[in-house]
Amino acid sequence: MEQTVERSPNVQRGYRVQAPLVDSVSCYCKVDSGLKTVVGARKFVPGSKICIQPDINPRAHRSKNSRRERTRIQPPLLPGLPDDLAIACLIRVPRVDHNKLRLVSKRWFKLLAGNFFYSLRKSLGMAEEWVYVVKRDKDNRISWHAFDPTYQLWQPLPTVPVDYSSALGFG
């Protein structure tokens, strides 16, 4: 690789040596410390990607790989099936059982905690309509429940956080 040597206008006798530019997945993008994201940096320099070679910072290279390896090593959602087929199976489980599904594994919990799972259920016409009720008991405690009209079941929901219990509609 060829290094770029350019004459700095501010220094009369010195040369400024720049790191070679690399456009690769395995490089580390140099971003001005005032910019918080690479996206923010690209706004100032459209279409450019200024990177340095990975051997300059081998410690960061290892951590980047270990993160990538962790995502690769994750067990499948359902053993023996690709994740897209596993999700196709899981979206068919009735909503009343979703609290139980969240207990299976961290991956299932994350899947069910995100918007992707429920937006996919809705787009495929599998979302059930529930009725949500907020009530105050005789001790002035607020609780809320969900009614599943398909199974005729009331589901208790987690308690309303104290910060929101006095909010409009709860207090």
C-alpha positions as a printed NumPy array, in Angstrom:
array([[  0.   ,   0.   ,   0.   ],
       [  1.236,   3.45 ,  -0.78 ],
       [  1.537,   6.166,   1.874],
       [  0.57 ,   9.695,   1.003],
       [  3.121,  12.328,   1.904],
       [  2.004,  15.902,   1.538],
       [  3.588,  19.188,   2.338],
       [  1.819,  20.929,   5.195],
       [  1.256,  24.642,   4.525],
       [  1.716,  25.519,   8.216],
       [  5.022,  23.717,   8.723],
       [  7.866,  24.904,   6.525],
       [ 10.402,  22.087,   7.031],
       [  8.251,  19.145,   8.138],
       [  6.218,  16.614,   6.294],
       [  2.892,  15.291,   7.445],
       [  2.493,  11.555,   6.859],
       [ -1.068,  10.323,   6.589],
       [ -2.182,   6.788,   7.263],
       [ -3.017,   4.903,   4.088],
       [ -6.664,   5.089,   3.095],
       [ -8.444,   1.769,   3.174],
       [-12.009,   1.053,   2.174],
       [-12.624,  -2.235,   3.895],
       [-14.855,  -3.85 ,   6.473],
       [-11.835,  -4.638,   8.64 ],
       [-10.64 ,  -1.057,   8.989],
       [-11.271,   1.489,  11.716],
       [-12.803,   4.722,  10.616],
       [-11.16 ,   7.845,  11.995],
       [-13.841,  10.209,  13.205],
       [-13.362,  13.634,  14.718],
       [-13.842,  13.343,  18.482],
       [-16.478,  16.083,  18.371],
       [-18.66 ,  13.93 ,  16.135],
       [-20.524,  11.187,  17.896],
       [-21.168,   8.87 ,  14.948],
       [-19.671,   7.944,  11.626],
       [-22.961,   9.03 ,  10.073],
       [-22.402,  12.494,  11.532],
       [-18.906,  12.557,  10.067],
       [-20.178,  11.655,   6.612],
       [-22.437,  14.695,   6.675],
       [-19.325,  16.861,   6.75 ],
       [-17.381,  14.823,   4.206],
       [-19.95 ,  13.373,   1.799],
       [-19.096,  10.005,   0.311],
       [-15.737,   9.713,   2.046],
       [-14.505,   7.067,   4.393],
       [-11.183,   7.765,   6.068],
       [ -9.8  ,   4.631,   7.629],
       [ -6.552,   3.352,   9.06 ],
       [ -5.16 ,  -0.13 ,   8.792],
       [ -6.316,  -2.622,  11.449],
       [ -2.769,  -3.448,  12.606],
       [ -2.497,   0.031,  14.13 ],
       [ -4.97 ,  -0.865,  16.875],
       [ -4.976,  -4.675,  17.248],
       [ -6.795,  -4.598,  20.617],
       [ -9.822,  -2.902,  19.068],
       [ -9.68 ,  -5.388,  16.2  ],
       [-10.02 ,  -8.298,  18.627],
       [-12.978,  -6.768,  20.462],
       [-14.707,  -6.076,  17.171],
       [-14.221,  -9.694,  16.12 ],
       [-15.354, -11.076,  19.465],
       [-18.584,  -9.079,  19.168],
       [-19.072, -10.431,  15.67 ],
       [-18.308, -13.981,  16.833],
       [-20.773, -13.71 ,  19.716],
       [-23.556, -12.893,  17.287],
       [-22.544, -15.805,  15.064],
       [-22.344, -18.298,  17.931],
       [-25.838, -17.546,  19.222],
       [-27.916, -20.694,  19.406],
       [-30.847, -20.88 ,  17.017],
       [-34.256, -19.782,  18.269],
       [-35.553, -23.301,  17.608],
       [-32.856, -25.985,  17.218],
       [-32.841, -27.497,  13.749],
       [-34.591, -24.544,  12.092],
       [-33.258, -21.321,  10.606],
       [-34.286, -18.238,  12.607],
       [-36.696, -16.979,   9.93 ],
       [-38.672, -20.247,  10.11 ],
       [-38.52 , -20.215,  13.907],
       [-39.98 , -16.697,  13.93 ],
       [-42.676, -17.845,  11.502],
       [-43.6  , -20.517,  14.059],
       [-43.421, -18.238,  17.096],
       [-45.679, -15.549,  15.635],
       [-48.456, -18.148,  15.524],
       [-48.397, -18.657,  19.302],
       [-51.393, -16.867,  20.88 ],
       [-50.594, -13.638,  22.673],
       [-51.884, -15.   ,  25.957],
       [-48.795, -17.272,  26.067],
       [-46.192, -14.627,  25.203],
       [-45.251, -14.096,  28.872],
       [-44.319, -17.782,  29.039],
       [-42.362, -17.582,  25.786],
       [-40.228, -14.767,  27.207],
       [-38.969, -17.135,  29.901],
       [-37.494, -19.675,  27.459],
       [-34.24 , -17.859,  26.695],
       [-32.628, -14.442,  26.406],
       [-33.015, -14.543,  22.62 ],
       [-36.73 , -15.276,  22.876],
       [-37.1  , -12.509,  25.454],
       [-35.351, -10.002,  23.167],
       [-37.422, -11.117,  20.195],
       [-40.687, -10.713,  22.088],
       [-39.63 ,  -7.442,  23.716],
       [-38.995,  -5.728,  20.389],
       [-41.385,  -4.105,  17.957],
       [-40.353,  -6.38 ,  15.077],
       [-42.187,  -9.417,  16.447],
       [-45.492,  -7.634,  17.022],
       [-45.359,  -5.611,  13.814],
       [-44.798,  -8.865,  11.92 ],
       [-47.787, -10.464,  13.681],
       [-49.907,  -7.458,  12.781],
       [-48.794,  -7.377,   9.137],
       [-49.663, -11.078,   8.774],
       [-53.069, -10.621,  10.421],
       [-52.21 , -12.625,  13.531],
       [-52.52 ,  -9.882,  16.125],
       [-55.351, -10.379,  18.586],
       [-57.264,  -7.419,  19.907],
       [-57.275,  -7.038,  23.663],
       [-59.054,  -4.642,  25.981],
       [-56.854,  -2.813,  28.518],
       [-58.314,  -1.616,  31.804],
       [-56.677,   0.674,  34.362],
       [-58.194,   0.612,  37.842],
       [-57.605,   2.056,  41.273],
       [-58.316,  -0.106,  44.315],
       [-59.663,   1.033,  47.691],
       [-56.093,   1.652,  48.943],
       [-55.537,   4.055,  46.02 ],
       [-53.126,   1.683,  44.249],
       [-53.246,   1.636,  40.488],
       [-53.189,  -1.604,  38.543],
       [-54.005,  -2.584,  35.036],
       [-55.197,  -5.694,  33.322],
       [-55.693,  -6.922,  29.795],
       [-58.738,  -8.871,  28.676],
       [-58.351, -11.459,  25.937],
       [-61.787, -11.799,  24.325],
       [-60.798, -14.909,  22.356],
       [-59.931, -16.964,  25.446],
       [-62.111, -14.948,  27.866],
       [-59.108, -14.399,  30.17 ],
       [-57.975, -11.444,  32.267],
       [-54.207, -11.003,  32.333],
       [-52.6  ,  -8.924,  35.095],
       [-49.972,  -6.569,  33.685],
       [-46.836,  -5.294,  35.449],
       [-47.454,  -2.542,  37.974],
       [-47.485,   1.032,  36.771],
       [-44.156,   2.686,  37.711],
       [-44.45 ,   5.239,  40.523],
       [-43.236,   8.011,  38.188],
       [-46.273,   7.483,  35.968],
       [-48.88 ,   6.642,  38.591],
       [-49.701,  10.324,  39.073],
       [-49.695,  11.078,  35.335],
       [-52.785,  12.24 ,  33.524],
       [-55.229,   9.384,  33.284],
       [-53.712,   7.451,  36.179],
       [-54.042,   9.949,  39.011]])
